[in-house]
Amino acid sequence: QVQLVESGGGLVQAGGSLRLSCAASGRTGSSYAMGWFRQAPGKEREFVGSISWGGSMPYYSDSVKGRFAISRDLAKNTVDLQMNSLKPEDTAVYYCAARRPFLRATDRTRDYEYWGQGTQVTVSF
């Protein structure tokens, strides 16, 4: 089992930055591909970005490409999401997720086995 806890959400003005962190515990290690997703009120959960189980090859949705960056600290078992140039449409609850070991990162919510509780990000005009 893997437990995931997100932190770092909050309220920020448009154009600002936030850094989210996802701490993994339990049966963790470098073998888990990790993803970030978000869900706005009344909308389905959508893919934001992912990083492979080896820590390389981050991949992003078109809506955040060039503004968001995922990084992974294998020693600390954390995955961070640096969010720059935030827009009001980035407002959502952000979730980190992990796949089962040694599976490649994808952009599909159904592929991820483990989920955090989410952290709220609100971007004001």
LINTASUL-V521407 format. One record per backbone hydrogen bond with DSSP energy under -1.0 kcal/mol. NH is the residue of the N-H (numbers start at 1). CO is the residue of the C=O. Records with the same first field share a line. If there is no record, write none. Layout:
BEGIN
NH: CO / CO
END
This chain:
BEGIN
3: 25
5: 23
7: 21
12: 122
14: 124
15: 86
16: 13
18: 83
20: 81
21: 7
22: 79
23: 5
24: 77
25: 3
27: 1
28: 26
34: 51
35: 97
36: 49
37: 95
38: 46
39: 93
43: 40
46: 38
48: 36
49: 36
50: 59
51: 34
52: 56
55: 52
59: 50
61: 48
64: 61
65: 61
67: 64
68: 64
69: 82
71: 80
73: 78
77: 73
78: 73
79: 22
80: 71
81: 20
82: 69
83: 18
84: 67
86: 16
90: 87
91: 88
92: 121
93: 39
94: 119
95: 37
97: 35
98: 114
99: 33
102: 31
103: 100
111: 108
112: 109
113: 98
114: 98
116: 96
119: 94
121: 92
122: 10
124: 12
END
